[in-house]
Structures are given as structure tokens and as C-alpha cells.
């Protein structure tokens, strides 16, 4: 039975074009995404993760389930009121060259979570978190952030808020394959839903949001019912080891942040696509002659 692995039909042609020197890889855009966790509704059954389903009309991964996230805005490097590990410490953890780069990635994670889920990892002081982000004034600011009319630093200053980087844990890093024209260098973070806040589908890119146990989401993927990109299902599977959101946060410091980049090779006329360390995603795509003869995909 086929699983729910997202696999664009144009990839084999792009892989062959790259191997033939007919395709120049684009530089991946930096991005951040957050696996937002809450205590499960059923006692003793583990935490739930917030996921959204991308609209089928989206050019990239339409119909796939993902986490709130998006690209780094250059203005995310603007100075902000900051709590938690320093940008220099984050630079070491995230594997980037400068504190400014690390700050931008962390800011993008917090900003995108607010833009797409209405959840804000910030508070009036370094040890508090805002309790409610609903209301017309909050929505006006959120919409201005989405439209890039309001820099995130200015949003925090306007509301006299401190970004709580200590509420995030770096979990993984995946880079879109070289043959894909829409490339992202994405850092995955884990965070717990702050007390008093609630998620909502605030994203124009999503047609559905759910709170679901990682085990249940992974089972839906395995049955072919839930479509996901390899980074999403891979990180979901790692979350199943933790019984509470705080346990996952405590484990974040031990997660391997080595970037995962897909590798593609030609074996005769067959395309072989693999993700190092993640054998379940390996694909064997026959060429036209093999496919005509009944080869397996």
C-alpha cells in the first residue's frame, strides 16, 4: 500500500536535467518551522502537535500536512528585546556564522508561528508569556506582519514585548534537494503551547488545521491518508518518543542538527533518490524504457 510521501511527478526529469548539466541549482532560502505541542486531550497518551494542511492550489507541497513556518524576512535581523540563550549561542546551535543570522532564524520561527497559528512566544518580561492574542487590534497587527508592512521588531516594541527564545528548542535541519526550483534551508524547532493561548487557522496557505498525536499522524501517513514531505514525517516519528511537551523540549538540546540534503543518482536509466539517514524515503524511478516494461516505482 502506498504511503503519503509527497513526491512531485516532475522530479525525475529535474534530476536527469541536473545530472546532464542542464540545470543550475538555486540557492535555498532560509526558513523556520515550529512543531507546537500541547498536553494530549487523553491522559497518559502523550502530547499532540499542531499541523496545518496546505491548500491544494499551492505550487509547493499542495495538500501536504506541515507545521506553521515560512521564510526568513531580512528585517528579522533588526534588534529586538530578547530573552533566553544569546544570538551567539543560537548561532553555534543552528550552525550559522553570525549572531545576526541566528537571531533572524529564531525571529522567523516566532513570527511565522504567530502569523500562521496565532500563537506568540513573547511576553511583557523575560519570564512571562502573553496570555491572549485574540481581538481586533491583535489581528490588525498580525495581518500587517503577514503583508510585510510591519517589521517583527517594531511589532514587539509597539506592544512592549520580549521575544522568548528560551521557549524554543532546535530540533532538526533539512535542505530542499538541489534539483527543486523552490528550495528552502529549514530549521525545525519544538515549542509548547503557552498557557492561555490557543491556535487558529490564521494562514491563507492552509485549508485545515488539526491537533493530533504524532503517532496518529504517522499512522495516517503510513496508510496513505495524510500527505507529508519527508522532513515532516521524519520529525513526527522522532516526537513519538516523548510523553509530554516539556520532555520534548528537554530533549531538543540532544538533537542532531546536521543538515539533511537529498541525494540523487542515475543507475542506468533509473533515478535513485535518497535522504541520508532516512532509508524509508528512498525512491527508485525507472526510465521510460523500464517503465514501459513494467518496472516498479
N, C-alpha and C positions, 0 to 999 in steps of 0.2 A: 504494500500500500504506500503511495507516495506521501511524503511528509509536507510540511508547509514552508519549505525553504524558498525564499524569494530568489528567482533566477531569471533575469531578463533574456528573452529569446535572441536578442542582438549580441549577447556577449561572445559566443563562439566566433562570429565574424570579426568582432573587435579584437579578440585575442589573436586571430590569424593576421589581421592587419598590423598589429603591434609586432608580431614575430617577423613579418615581412619588411619592417621598417617603414610602413606606410602610415603609421600613427605615432604622434608625439604625445607622451603623457603630459597632462596638465598638472600644475602644482595644486595639491589638495588644500582646500580652505579649512582653517581651524574651526572646530566646533566643540560643543559640550552638551552632554545629556545627563539627566538625573533620574536614577531609579528611586522614586519616592516610596517609602514604606510606611505602613501603619500596622498596629496590632490587629490580628485577624478577628473577624466577627465571631468565629467559632473558637472557644477557649481550647488551648492546647494544640491547635492545628497550624500554628506558625503565622508569620506575617503575610500581609497582602501588598502587592505592588501596583502602582498606578500606571496604566497603559492607555494609549490612545491609538485609534485606527486611522491611518492616513487615508484621505479621500482617494477613491479610485481614479479621479481625474488628475492626481499628482503625477508629474513626469518621472519622479524618482520614488520608487517603492510604493506606488499607489496600492491601497488596500492592505498594506502590511501594518502589523501592530508594532509600536515603538514606545519610547519614553519621551516625556517632554524634553525638548532641546532644540538647538539650532546653531547657526554660525556665530563666530566672534565678531562683534562690531568693533572697528578701530577705536571708537570712543570708549570702549571698555577699559582702555589703559588709563583713562583720566583718573586722577587721585580721588579716592573715596574714603569715607570713615570706615575703619577696618577693625575687626576683632578676630582672634584666633591666630593660627600659625601665620608667620610673616610671609609676604610675597616671595622673599628669598627662600624660605623653607619650602614653599609650594613649588618654586622653580626646580628645586632638587627633586622633589617627589614626582613632578609631572614630566621631568626630563627636558625642560626648555632652558634656553641660555640666560634669560634675564628675568628679574622680578616683575618687570612691567608685562612681559609676555604671560607669566603665570597669573598675575592679577587679572589680566584680560580674560583668560580661560575660566577662572573662578567666577568672575563677574558675569560672564556669559552664562555659566551654569545657573547662577542665582536669578539672573534677569529672565532667561528663557523659561525657567520653571514658573516664574510669576506671569509671564506673558501667556503661556500656553495652559497653565493649570490653576492660576490664581493664587498660588502659594508662594509666600515671600519669606526667605531665610534671612531676616534682618530684624532688628529691634531698636528700641529707644536707647538702650545701654548695651555694653559688651556682653552682659549676661542675661538679657531678656530677649523675647521674640514678640513681634507684633501679634495680637490675638485675633484680629478680624480685618480682612482685606476686601470686604464687600461694601457696596454703596456707590452712588453715582460719582463721587469725587475720586474714589479709587479706580473705578472703571475708566474715567476720563484719562487718568494718568497711565493706566495700562495700555489703552488704545494709542496714546501718544508715544509710548515706548515701542509698540509694535510698528507704528508708522515711521519710526526713527526721527520723530520730531522732538523727542525729549531724550537727552543722554541719561544713562542709568545713574551716573554720579550726581547729576542735577536732581533727578528724582529722589535719591536718598537724602540729599541736602535739603530739599524742599520739605521733606517730611521729618527731618532731624532724626534719621535712622542710621544705624551702624550695620554694615554687612557682616554676617556671622559666618565666616569661613570655617569656623570650628564645627559647624553643623554638617559639613560635607566630608565625605571620605572618598579619596580617589580609588577607583576600582579596576579599571582596565583602559586600554587604548587600542583602537582599531583604525586602520587607514584603508580607505576605499581602493580597490585594485587599480593598477596603472592604466588599464585599458578603458576604464569607465570615464566618460567625459565629465560627469558630475562627481568630483572627488572631495572627500572630507577626511581630515585628520581629527578624529573624535576622541575626546576624553570622557569616560563614563564615571559618574560619581554616584554615591549612595547617600541618602539622607532620610531622616524620619519626619513624618508629617508633624508640624508644630501643633501643640495643644491649642484648641480654639479655632484653628483654621480648617477649611475644607476645600477640596478640589472642585473644579467645574470645567466643563469643556469650553475653554476660552480661545481655542485655536481655530483659525479659519482653515487650517490644513487637515483637521480631523473631523470625522463624522460620527465618532463614538468614543467614549472613554469608559474604562472599567477599573474597578479594584478587584484583583484576582490573586489567588495564591500562586506563587511561582510554579509549584508542582502541577497545578491545574492548567496553567497557561502552557507549560511544556508538554503536557499530555495532549492538549488541543493541537499543538504544533505537530506532534508525532502522528496524530490521526489525520493530519492534513486539513484540519478545520480552521486553524489560525495561521495566517501567512506572516512570516517574520524573516528579516535579514539575519545572516549568520551572527553578527555581534549581539543581536537582541536575544536570540535563543541561547547563545553561549553564556551570556551573563545571567540569564534567567536560571540556567542549570546550576550555576555557582551559588545563587541565592538560596537554593533549597537546603543548604547545609545549616542554616541559621534559624533558630526558633523565635527570635524577636528582632525588631528593628535595631535595638541597641547592640545586640550580638553581632549583627552585620556591620554596624558602624565600628565596633571594636576590632573587627577582622580586617577592615579596609587597609590599615597600615601594612598588612602582610600580603596584600595582593600584588601580583606581578604586573608591573606597568610597561613591560617590554611591548613595543608596538606589534600588532598582528597585521600583516600585509599578505593578501592572497598571492599565490604564485601560479603561473600558468605555463604550460609547456606543450609542445606538439610531439606526439608519439606516432610517427607516420602521418596519417591524415586525421588522427584522433586528437581532440583537445582534452587535456587533463588539467583541471583547476583544483587547487587545494589551498587550505589555510593552515599554516604551520601550527602544530599542537592541537588541531581540531579536525581529526580524521573524519568525523561524521559528515562534514560538508564537502568532501571530495566529490568532484563531478567528472565523469568520462563522457565526452560528447563526440560521437562518431562523425566523420566527414560525410559528404554527400554519397560517396560510393558505398561506405559501410552502412549508412542509414538505409540505403536502398536495399541492402542485403539483409536487413533485419537486425542490425546491431543494437545493443542496449544503450540507453542514456542514463 
